[in-house]
Amino acid sequence: MSLKSCNFFGKILGLDKKNSLIIIGAGNLGMALMSYKGFKSYGIKIVAAFDVRKEVVDNEKIFDISRLSEICRIQKIKIGIITVP
């Protein structure tokens, strides 16, 4: 793929600007994505994760799924990654 094509698709995907996103599911995959530092080089910041399991909710980075709409509205989130079975 040419550099021109990469730039074109990068713009479509929004990789030419900073993006905040959330993760739904704080299991193994969700936590691995939350701890991955490589997103920063693409301008991506994971601001929160959501889960139904009360034992993983810390109300700092991992929230109860019932707060999804509220936090997405406050943080103006437009991108989410679903990591549930």
Residue pairs with C-beta under 8 A, 6 or more apart in sequence:
7 16
10 16
14 79
15 42
15 43
16 43
17 43
18 43
18 44
18 45
19 43
19 44
19 45
19 78
19 79
20 44
20 45
20 46
20 47
20 75
20 76
20 77
20 79
21 44
21 45
21 46
21 47
21 77
21 78
21 79
21 80
21 81
22 46
22 47
22 48
22 49
22 50
22 68
22 71
22 72
22 75
22 77
22 79
22 80
22 81
23 30
23 33
23 34
23 46
23 48
23 49
23 50
23 80
23 81
23 82
23 83
24 30
24 49
24 50
24 51
24 65
24 68
24 80
24 81
24 82
24 83
24 84
25 49
25 50
25 51
25 82
25 83
25 84
26 34
26 49
26 50
26 51
26 53
26 56
26 62
27 51
27 83
27 84
27 85
29 83
30 49
30 51
30 81
30 83
31 49
33 46
33 81
33 83
34 46
34 49
34 61
39 45
39 46
47 75
47 77
48 61
48 62
48 63
48 71
48 75
49 61
49 62
49 63
50 62
50 63
50 64
50 65
50 67
50 68
50 71
51 57
51 62
51 63
51 64
51 65
52 64
52 65
54 64
56 62
57 63
57 64
63 71
71 77
72 80
